[in-house]
Amino acid sequence: MDAELIENYLDYYEQTQGVLPERLHGFGEQYREQGYLTRNQLYDIAYESSTRSAYHVEKNPEDRCRQVTANVLLVEDDFSKLQLLTGLRGFKAPTASCVVTALDPESHAVVDTRVWATLERFGHVEGRKESFSPADYVTMIEPIRDIAAETGYTAEEVGYALFAYDDKHREGTLH
């Protein structure tokens, strides 16, 4: 994938139903300022990612939300960050990817089935996926970071472009 392709699909992303980057950036600012996220903030992120399952976030104790998100700041590796977040109700890997992307858009990306499908189409991953684990996030983020390094875009921007590419080119239904 080249920089022109990323640029074109970043422009197209605005026409999709994807997560709003400005909203994530706001959550990231709050996260960095506070050193944690509250249950309400996590709910808002989850709602941005998946309106249908966001209500599950409200089942988490407030102190657990703050502690888990504070702990995410303390660990280095991607798998551990995602594993911590997916321990919260309402957070599977795609929603957890929104949290780490809000925190660090330079090196993280929002991922889902569309991103996987585009990576698969371009030969970066193998097989079809409809649900994701923290290990799958690691599998996806590595080529996303490679593409980001090659093109000069952030991992976040590459992720949005991959999402938009699938949105435009997918034939048939998503699942």
N, C-alpha and C positions, 0 to 999 in steps of 0.2 A: 504494500500500500504506500502510495506516495503522498506528499504534502497537499497536492492539488485535490486528490480524492478526499482527504480529510477535510479540507476547506469547503469543498462542495457539499459534503454531507453534514458538516456543522451548520451550514446555512439552511439545509433542508430540515435539520433537527427541530427548528422552531415550528414546523408544520405538524410535528408528531404529537402524540399524547405522552411523551416522556417526562421525566422529572424536570422541574424547572431549576436550572443551574443557579439562578439568583437566590432562590429559596434555600438551596443547600449551602450557598456561601454565607448566608445569614446565620444558619445553624452552626456552621463552622466557626464563625466569629464568637458566637455565644459559648461554644464548647471550649475554645481556646481561652477565653476570658475567665470562665467559671472553673475550668479544670474538670468538668463533668457535664452530663446532661440530665435534666429532670425527666420524670415520667411524661409530663405534658409535652416537653420538647421532643422526646422520643416518639410520642404519639403523632406529633405533627410531621416528623420525618417519615414515619411508617405510613401515614395517610398520603403523603406526597408520592410514596412508592407503590402502595397497594391499598387502595381505599377499602377493599373488601375485608382485609385481615387486620387493619389497624386497631380495631376495638380490642384485640387480644392484649395489646400493650398495656391497657388499663388494669389488667389482672396482675401486673408486676408490682411488688411493694416499692414505694418511692425510694427508700434507702438503698434497695438493691439496684435500681436504675442508676442512681448516683455512683454507687460503689463500682459497678461493672464498667460504666463509662470512664470513671477515673482510672480504673485498672488498665483499660485499653491504652491510655496514655503512657503507661509504664512498660509495656511490652514492645519488643522490636519487630518480631516476625509477623507476617501477614496472617498465617494460619491461626496463630494464637489470638490475634485481634478479633478475627471473624468468629473463632470458637467461643470467645467470651461473649460477644454480642448475641450469637445464636442461642446462648443459654437463657436469654430473656424471652418471655412469651411474645409472640408476634414478630419475631425476628428470625427469618431464614436468611441464607447467604445474600440474596439480592437486596433485601432491605438493610442488612448489616453493611453491605457495600456502600449504601448511601451515607451511613454514619462515618465510615473511614474516609470516604471521598470528601464529605463536608469538612472533615478535620485536615486532610492533606490532599488537595486536588492535583498537586504536582505528580504524586506517585500512586494515586488510587483512582479507580473508575467505578461508576455505577454499572453493574452487570445484571444480565437476565438472559432469557432464552434468545432474544434477538441478537444480543452481543455474541453469545456462544455460536449461533447459527452463522453469523458473518465471519467469525474467526474460523469456523469449520469450512466455510465456503472458500476461504483463502488459504486453507491448508495448515492453520496454526494449531488446531485441536482436532480430535477425531471423534466421530459418533455424534448422535443426536442426544440432546439433553432437554428435559423439561423441568427438572428440579435440581437444586445445587446445594452442595455442602461447602464448608470452608476450604476443603482440599480442591474443589472445583474452582473456587475463586482464585486460589494460588495458580492453578493451571491456566486460567484466563489472564490474570494480571501480568504474567511474565511476557507473553507476546504483545500485550497492550503497551507495556513499558518499552519494549524493543521498538515498536512502531512510533511511540512518542519520541524516543531518542533519535530515530532516523528522520523524523519529519519536523522536529522542533515544537511540536504541540505538547500539551500536558497529557498525562494519562487520562484525566477526566475528559478532556476534549476528544481524545481518540475513542473513548468509550461511547460518548454521545454520537460520534460519527458512525461507529459500527452499528449502533442501535438504528440510526436513521437509514443506513444502507439497507438493513434487513427490512425496515418498514417500507421502503420504496420498492424493493425487489422481490419480496416474498410473494409467492403465489399460493393461494389457498389460505386456510386458517392458521393461526399461531400455534395451536395445540392440536 
